[in-house]
Amino acid sequence: MNDQTIAIIGAGLSGLACARVLADAGAHVTLFDKARGAGGRMSTRRTEVGPFDHGAQYFTARDPAFRAAVAEWQAAGVVAEWQGRIERVGVGPGPEPSPGERFVGTPGMSALLRHIAGELPVCFETQVTDIRRVEDGYRLDEYDGPPLRPFTQVVVAVPTPQAVPLLTTHAPALAGRVAQAEMAPCFSVMAAFDAPLPTPLDGIFFVGHPIGWAARDSSKPGRPAGERWVIHGHWGWSAEHLNDPPEQIAQALLAAFFSALEMAPRAPTFVATHRWRYALPTIPLAEDYLYDPAAGIGVCGDACNGPRVEGAWLSGTALGRAIVAARG
Ligand SMILES: Cc1cc2nc3c(=O)[nH]c(=O)nc-3n(C[C@H](O)[C@H](O)[C@H](O)COP(=O)(O)OP(=O)(O)OC[C@H]3O[C@@H](n4cnc5c(N)ncnc54)[C@H](O)[C@@H]3O)c2cc1C
């Protein structure tokens, strides 16, 4: 793999997992991410009242290879088990708290991503707008850092609606397949309070409700003291309110939260809203990853292997192995 220079677009978990496999096999990888730091949908928002995991809340580990990775991360001190009390509120079909361990990054979700990234080269604040064919490989548009060698292969590890335009020219079959996935949005409201809220619950699945999930984020291990909550709009509600102003979203979800838990409303000492435009795959793809060895272009992400942290890791790892098998 020493002759392979591989660009990975997206430094979320799937891109980083893929990068790790490729780098360990001797390839020269460079990651590109439009954000300021690694994490993607596993980012942690730092605020004056403390950190909030405003995307992924926790993860489970079922696959043996992923379980082994989680054990390594626990030993490295970047993952711990969250033993919060989690229940479901509401009646009807909807998610149930899963049995078994729930893991979180420590001291925040993004710490895990920084750990996996390690010394891998990542160009942050670089939004790739196109993949361009040149004589000896590919170059990426909008990258304006120091000149890099052309890439022999490109991995696209971004949410599917953002992947399609990057694939259309050089991997049209992959673009067509990826376009069949669908992703839904999710609003995340981060709120801090000056005293603990009167509920014994640390995580709540809401059923048949504008809210999908709420968590006492400050109850997760390794977090600074405080009373910080994250409230996620249900994806259907979030889609209906996609263009509402953030203050209106926060107001509506906080009111719904207090009402559902039969608590007197309280004014938060801090509140912020984040809109995840592409939060979760509602129509995922059946494949673990997509790869066109002739073009040297691959696709991974949670739309390929289940809309979860574990699925993203498995997808990125599987694509990395497929590239090593094809070129190794
Ligand atoms: C609100 C919310 C709650 C969730 N809760 C859970 C949970 O509790 N448990 C669980 O297991 N999973 C949860 N998930 C899902 C989990 O976060 C994802 O499955 C996982 O993080 C996806 O990783 P990924 O690498 O596939 O994509 P991402 O994390 O989205 O990474 C893609 C990266 O690509 C970058 N990017 C996009 N376009 C470009 C471009 N053109 N150029 C450069 N960079 C680009 C983005 O900045 C991003 O960093 C949740 C997700 C959200 C949004």
The ligand as an ORCA input file, in Angstrom:
! r2SCAN-3c Opt
* xyz 0 1
  C     -28.760     14.310     16.659
  C     -28.098     12.979     16.471
  C     -28.197     12.013     17.455
  C     -27.587     10.770     17.292
  N     -27.646      9.873     18.307
  C     -26.984      8.710     18.192
  C     -26.912      7.812     19.292
  O     -27.395      8.112     20.395
  N     -26.275      6.619     19.114
  C     -25.681      6.287     17.928
  O     -25.095      5.199     17.843
  N     -25.710      7.144     16.886
  C     -26.326      8.331     16.991
  N     -26.326      9.214     15.953
  C     -25.741      8.787     14.683
  C     -24.207      8.892     14.682
  O     -23.821     10.160     15.118
  C     -23.744      8.669     13.245
  O     -24.193      7.385     12.832
  C     -22.233      8.708     13.040
  O     -21.621      9.721     13.792
  C     -22.002      8.920     11.549
  O     -20.628      9.006     11.255
  P     -20.181      9.252      9.751
  O     -18.695      9.240      9.722
  O     -20.899      8.288      8.860
  O     -20.740     10.704      9.344
  P     -20.491     12.125      9.998
  O     -20.261     12.023     11.453
  O     -21.624     12.966      9.537
  O     -19.138     12.646      9.329
  C     -19.113     13.253      8.071
  C     -18.090     14.385      8.067
  O     -17.991     14.878      6.739
  C     -17.811     16.284      6.782
  N     -18.219     16.785      5.445
  C     -19.445     16.723      4.866
  N     -19.384     17.205      3.590
  C     -18.088     17.566      3.387
  C     -17.391     18.126      2.263
  N     -17.997     18.376      1.100
  N     -16.068     18.382      2.402
  C     -15.414     18.132      3.594
  N     -16.030     17.591      4.663
  C     -17.346     17.303      4.565
  C     -18.678     16.736      7.936
  O     -18.220     17.967      8.450
  C     -18.492     15.582      8.933
  O     -17.454     15.849      9.856
  C     -26.888     10.476     16.102
  C     -26.776     11.466     15.118
  C     -27.346     12.708     15.306
  C     -27.172     13.775     14.276
*
